[in-house]
Structure formats: C-alpha cells, structure tokens
Amino acid sequence: MKVGIIGLGRMGEGMSRRMIKAGIEVHGYRNNYAKAEEQYEKGYISGCTTSLENLVQVVHTGVGTLTQEESKSPGIFMMVVPAETVEDTIDELLPLLSDGDIIIDHGNSNFKDSRRRAKRLSKYGIQYIDCGTSGGVYGLERGYCLMVGGANGAVSVCAPIFRALAPGIASAPRTDPESRATSAEYGWLHCGGPGAGHFVKMVHNGIEYGIMQAYAEGFNILHEANAGSAYVKAGDAEVAPMDNPEDYQYDIDCSEVAELWRRGSVVGSWLLDLTADVLRGDRELSKFDGGVSDSGEGRWTVHAAVDLGVPAPVISGALYSRFESRRLGKFANKVLNGMRAMFGGHDVR
C-alpha cells in the first residue's frame, strides 16, 4: 500500500514512521524540502517531493513496479496541516487528483466544514475522509486515537492506514474480554458519514477542556492552602474576611500530590501524568504566564450544545475560564468597578 502525506511536522512525521513500520510506503511533501530530505535520509518517509504535483505523480505512477492490485487502487493523500490551511491545500490538490482518489484530513477542522468539503469534492469524484486524530507528539510511541467520518467504501480502503496508526488492542484492558473485538478497541472508529469523525473529535476536545480545568482549579486550591498563615484581619469592608485562618495553614507540595494521585486514585489519567511531569520540573510553573489559548474545538462544542439544547455547563465554564485567563473580561470588571464606586463609594481593587 502507498500513500502521500502532506505536512511532516512532529505529528506528520510520527504518523509516517508508524505506517512505514507497518509496511506502508509513505511519500511526503512539506514546504521545507531540505527538512523533508533529512527525514527521508533517516528513514522516516519512503520518499519526498518538491511539490504537490510531484507527490500526486509519485502516488499515482509509483517508483518502481506497481502490483496489479495497487494499479487499480485510488490515490490516498493524508493532510496533516493546520486547520486554517486545509482549504488552500485542497484547492491546490484538487486539480491534480483523479476520479476515485481519497483525501484524509487529520487536522482539527470544524465538522461543518468537513461536511461541506466532502459534498464539494464528491462532485469531482474525490472521496473525503475527516479523521479526528488524538495523540499529538506522543503518538509515535503510544499510537493515535482516530475518529473517522466518511463513506463506507473509502473508509474500508483506508482501514490498513488506520490500523497502522492506532494504538492497538493491547493499549487498554478489554471491557468485555469474551466479546468479539471491534475497531474501537484497536483505537480507531468509523463514527459515521462525512463530518462525524470531526464531530466526535470536537466533543473529545471539549471534554479535554473540562478535565484540564478541573485539575487546574483543584491544584490551585492546594497551592493556596497556606493562605491562612499570612492572613491579617484588616477590618476591610471591601474584602470578605477569612473566618478561620487557622484552618488554612497547610504547606502542600502540589508536585508530590500529583505523583500520589497517579497511583491508585480514581482521578489518575495521562493528563495527570503530564501535570506531574511539568510540576516536577518547576513547582511554581514560573515559565508560564497563565494565559490559555483555545483552538476552536471548545467553542464549537458549546455551539453544538446550544444548537442541540443540551446542557454543558462544565465545558462552557472551562471555555470561559480560558477567555478570562487572557484578560478578555477586563472591561467587564472595570464596569463592575465603576458601578460599585458609584452606588456605594466602594474602593477600586
């Protein structure tokens, strides 16, 4: 089997290496050809090209002799590019493709965009698969969790790719060892028609927002648990007093708590493993400024919840906390300052 991959950053490279290990021939293209050559020399890709046009030619015609089965197979092109460049990449790729070819989008695209792209490409005989991909830079060793959307035929053709990228059945204990294993137990799932893969990945990332926020808030409470030792009752009407400062005089080592919770606790997870790692290196996390980005999936999840009339207070709150972390609520707080100053003569804090 042979594929073309567009985008050879850390994630694209890791995916290529897993496919090569599984016996898939992977030809790659990236804007920096010198870097692609380095990856080729290291054996991370089977070949590299200087343009998308050359990549399509290589995938269609091959290097060396194609088997009879391969000569009848559609060209498969995997995009591992930022969401904002997907449309431009498709526009450049489309005139080069042949009827029946398959594009797989591994980026974090909005599921509505994926539905639209699949419909557009189908008019040209091109099959489009949206593949929400979780695993990041750790996917090379751990494998990638793949949430796939698209037509049955295209997904079946690409199943060997998904099997090569996925973690495998041994990556987690089976829920029902007596039942027949499904693809989900191997780490990939055909979630439905066009857009379904990116819809599931969107919600996956919304859940991630909520889990991460819960960890962050919990560790912040632990971090501030010694506030009572420095508390001075000033009789300030502007600040609610701490009723019992003696209750909050614990000097808790958050890095050690993180290590503790990794072992036997119900809140243990890979995210907690990563948290323990970063706290071990810098207990005060001094290299971070506290401003947290949101890449879109959290917003889209909240939008979907509103459209569906489904309550999602945790995910919504986590998203708004990220807005606040970037001081996007600064003017609202100034309005509060102004109102309190006007109606009660309260000091500004």
C-alpha positions in Angstrom: 0.0 0.0 0.0 1.2 3.5 -0.8 0.1 6.9 0.4 1.1 10.6 0.1 1.3 12.7 3.2 1.2 16.5 3.2 2.6 18.0 6.3 5.7 16.5 8.0 5.9 18.3 11.3 6.3 16.3 14.5 2.8 14.7 14.2 3.0 14.0 10.5 6.5 12.5 10.9 5.3 10.3 13.7 2.4 9.1 11.6 4.7 8.4 8.7 7.0 6.4 10.8 4.2 4.2 12.2 2.9 3.5 8.7 6.4 2.6 7.4 6.8 0.2 10.3 3.6 -1.5 9.3 4.8 -1.9 5.7 3.1 1.1 4.1 5.0 3.1 1.5 4.8 6.8 2.5 5.8 9.6 0.2 5.8 13.1 1.8 5.7 16.7 0.9 6.4 19.8 3.1 7.2 23.4 2.3 10.7 23.0 3.6 12.2 20.4 1.2 15.6 20.3 3.0 13.9 19.1 6.1 12.0 16.5 4.1 15.3 15.2 2.7 16.6 14.9 6.2 13.5 12.9 7.2 14.0 10.7 4.1 17.6 10.1 5.0 16.6 9.0 8.5 14.1 6.6 7.1 11.1 8.5 8.4 9.5 8.7 5.0 9.8 6.4 1.9 10.4 9.4 -0.4 9.9 13.2 -0.6 8.9 15.5 -3.4 9.4 19.2 -4.2 5.8 19.9 -4.9 2.2 18.6 -4.5 2.1 17.9 -8.2 5.2 15.6 -7.9 3.6 14.0 -4.9 0.5 13.1 -6.8 2.5 11.8 -9.7 4.6 9.5 -7.4 1.5 8.2 -5.7 -0.3 7.6 -9.0 2.5 6.1 -11.0 4.8 4.8 -8.3 8.5 4.4 -8.1 9.4 1.0 -9.5 6.8 -1.5 -10.4 3.2 -1.5 -9.1 1.4 -4.7 -8.4 -1.8 -5.2 -10.4 -3.9 -4.6 -7.3 -2.0 -1.4 -6.5 -2.5 -0.1 -10.0 -6.3 -0.3 -9.6 -6.3 1.4 -6.1 -7.2 5.0 -5.6 -4.5 7.5 -4.7 -4.6 8.3 -0.9 -3.5 11.7 0.3 -3.3 12.4 4.0 -3.3 16.1 5.2 -1.6 16.8 8.5 -1.7 20.5 8.3 -3.2 23.3 10.5 -6.9 23.8 10.2 -6.6 27.2 8.7 -4.6 25.9 5.7 -6.8 22.9 4.9 -9.0 24.7 2.4 -6.0 26.1 0.5 -4.3 22.7 0.4 -7.5 21.1 -1.0 -7.7 23.9 -3.6 -4.1 23.2 -4.7 -4.5 19.4 -4.6 -7.9 19.1 -6.4 -6.9 19.8 -10.0 -4.1 17.2 -9.7 -6.3 14.3 -8.5 -8.1 11.6 -10.4 -11.6 10.1 -10.1 -11.8 7.9 -7.0 -8.8 9.4 -5.1 -9.2 9.8 -1.4 -8.2 12.8 0.8 -7.9 12.2 4.6 -8.0 15.3 6.8 -6.2 14.6 10.1 -6.5 18.2 11.3 -8.9 19.8 13.8 -11.4 21.0 11.3 -14.9 22.1 12.1 -17.2 19.2 11.4 -19.5 21.6 9.4 -16.5 22.5 7.1 -15.8 18.7 6.7 -19.4 18.1 5.6 -19.2 20.9 3.1 -15.8 19.7 1.8 -17.0 16.2 1.3 -20.0 17.4 -0.7 -17.9 19.7 -2.8 -15.2 17.0 -3.6 -17.8 14.3 -4.3 -18.8 16.4 -7.4 -15.4 15.7 -8.8 -15.3 12.0 -7.9 -13.0 12.6 -5.0 -13.7 10.9 -1.7 -13.1 12.9 1.6 -12.5 11.4 5.0 -12.4 13.5 8.1 -10.2 11.8 10.7 -10.1 13.4 14.1 -6.7 12.4 15.5 -5.6 12.5 19.1 -2.2 11.6 20.3 0.0 14.6 19.4 3.7 14.3 19.7 3.4 11.1 21.8 1.5 9.3 19.1 4.7 7.8 17.5 5.2 5.6 20.6 1.6 5.4 22.0 -0.3 5.3 18.8 -3.1 7.7 17.7 -6.8 7.6 18.6 -8.6 8.0 15.4 -12.2 9.2 15.0 -13.2 8.7 11.3 -16.0 10.1 9.2 -16.8 9.4 5.6 -18.3 6.9 3.1 -18.1 3.2 3.9 -16.1 2.4 0.8 -13.4 5.0 1.3 -13.0 4.1 4.9 -12.7 0.4 4.1 -9.9 1.2 1.6 -8.0 3.2 4.2 -8.5 0.7 7.1 -4.9 -0.6 6.9 -3.7 3.0 7.4 -5.9 3.4 10.5 -4.8 0.1 11.9 -1.2 1.1 11.5 -1.7 4.4 13.2 -3.9 3.2 16.1 -2.5 2.1 19.4 -3.7 -1.5 19.1 -5.9 -3.7 21.3 -3.2 -4.2 24.0 -3.2 -0.4 24.8 -6.1 -0.8 27.3 -7.7 -3.7 29.2 -10.8 -5.0 27.3 -14.1 -4.1 28.8 -15.6 -7.4 27.7 -12.9 -10.0 27.0 -15.4 -12.6 25.9 -16.9 -10.4 23.1 -15.6 -10.0 19.5 -13.2 -7.1 19.4 -14.3 -4.0 17.4 -12.1 -1.5 15.7 -12.7 0.9 18.6 -10.8 -1.5 20.8 -7.8 -1.2 18.5 -8.0 2.6 18.7 -10.0 3.7 15.6 -13.7 4.0 14.9 -15.8 4.8 11.8 -18.1 7.2 13.6 -20.5 7.8 10.6 -20.8 9.8 7.4 -18.9 12.9 6.4 -18.2 15.2 9.4 -18.9 12.5 12.0 -15.2 12.0 12.8 -14.5 15.7 13.4 -17.8 16.0 15.3 -16.6 13.3 17.7 -13.1 14.8 17.9 -14.7 18.2 18.7 -16.6 16.8 21.7 -13.4 14.9 22.7 -11.6 18.2 22.9 -14.4 19.8 24.7 -14.2 17.1 27.4 -10.5 17.7 27.5 -11.1 21.4 28.3 -13.3 20.4 31.2 -11.0 17.8 32.6 -8.0 20.1 32.4 -9.9 22.9 34.0 -10.9 20.7 36.9 -7.3 19.6 37.5 -6.1 23.3 37.3 -8.7 24.5 39.8 -8.0 21.7 42.2 -4.3 22.3 42.2 -4.8 26.0 42.6 -6.8 25.3 45.8 -4.0 23.1 47.1 -1.4 25.8 46.1 -3.3 28.4 48.1 -4.0 26.1 51.2 -1.4 28.0 53.3 -3.1 31.4 52.8 -4.2 31.4 56.5 -0.6 31.6 57.8 -0.1 35.0 56.1 -3.7 36.3 56.7 -4.0 39.6 58.6 -7.5 40.7 59.5 -7.6 44.3 58.4 -11.2 45.1 59.0 -11.6 46.0 55.4 -15.3 46.2 54.3 -14.2 45.7 50.7 -12.9 42.1 51.2 -14.8 39.3 52.9 -12.8 38.2 55.9 -11.4 34.7 56.2 -13.5 33.2 59.0 -10.9 30.8 60.4 -7.4 31.4 59.1 -6.0 28.6 61.2 -7.9 26.2 59.0 -5.8 27.1 56.0 -2.2 26.7 57.1 -1.1 23.7 55.1 2.1 23.9 53.0 1.2 21.3 50.4 3.6 20.3 47.8 1.5 20.1 44.6 4.1 18.1 42.7 4.0 15.4 45.3 0.3 15.3 45.4 0.3 14.9 41.6 2.6 11.9 42.0 0.4 10.5 44.7 -2.8 10.8 42.7 -1.1 8.9 39.8 -1.1 5.8 41.9 -4.4 4.1 42.6 -6.5 7.2 42.5 -9.8 7.5 40.6 -8.6 10.8 39.2 -5.5 9.3 37.6 -5.0 9.8 33.9 -2.5 10.6 31.2 -3.3 14.3 31.7 -2.4 13.9 35.3 0.9 12.2 34.3 1.8 15.2 32.2 0.8 17.6 35.0 3.1 15.7 37.4 5.9 15.9 34.9 5.6 19.7 34.5 5.2 20.3 38.2 8.3 18.2 39.0 10.4 20.4 36.8 9.0 23.7 38.2 6.7 23.7 41.2 5.7 27.3 40.6 5.3 26.9 36.8 7.3 30.2 36.5 7.8 29.9 32.8 4.1 30.2 32.1 2.1 33.4 32.2 -1.3 31.9 32.8 -2.9 33.0 29.5 -4.5 29.9 28.0 -5.4 29.6 24.3 -8.4 28.0 22.8 -8.0 26.5 19.4 -11.7 26.3 18.4 -13.0 22.9 19.4 -14.2 24.1 22.8 -16.2 26.9 21.2 -17.6 24.5 18.6 -18.7 22.0 21.3 -20.5 24.8 23.2 -22.2 25.9 19.9 -23.3 22.4 19.2 -24.7 22.0 22.8 -26.7 25.2 22.3 -28.0 24.0 18.8 -29.0 20.7 20.4 -30.4 22.2 23.5 -28.1 20.0 25.6 -26.7 21.5 28.9 -22.9 21.6 29.0 -22.0 23.8 32.0 -18.6 22.3 32.7 -17.3 22.6 29.2 -18.8 26.1 28.8 -17.2 27.2 32.1 -13.9 25.8 31.1 -14.0 27.7 27.8 -15.0 31.0 29.6 -12.1 30.4 32.0 -9.7 30.4 29.1 -11.2 33.7 27.9 -10.7 35.2 31.4 -7.1 33.9 31.6 -6.4 36.1 28.6 -8.0 39.1 30.4 -10.8 39.2 27.8 -13.1 40.1 30.7 -11.0 43.1 31.8 -13.5 45.7 30.6 -16.4 43.9 32.3 -14.5 44.0 35.5 -13.9 47.7 35.1 -17.7 48.2 34.6 -18.2 46.4 37.9 -15.6 48.7 39.5 -17.5 51.7 38.2 -20.9 50.6 39.3 -19.7 49.7 42.8 -17.9 53.1 43.1 -21.0 55.0 42.0 -23.7 53.3 44.1 -21.7 52.6 47.3 -18.4 54.6 47.1 -16.5 51.4 47.1 -12.8 51.4 46.5 -11.3 50.0 43.4 -9.3 46.8 43.8 
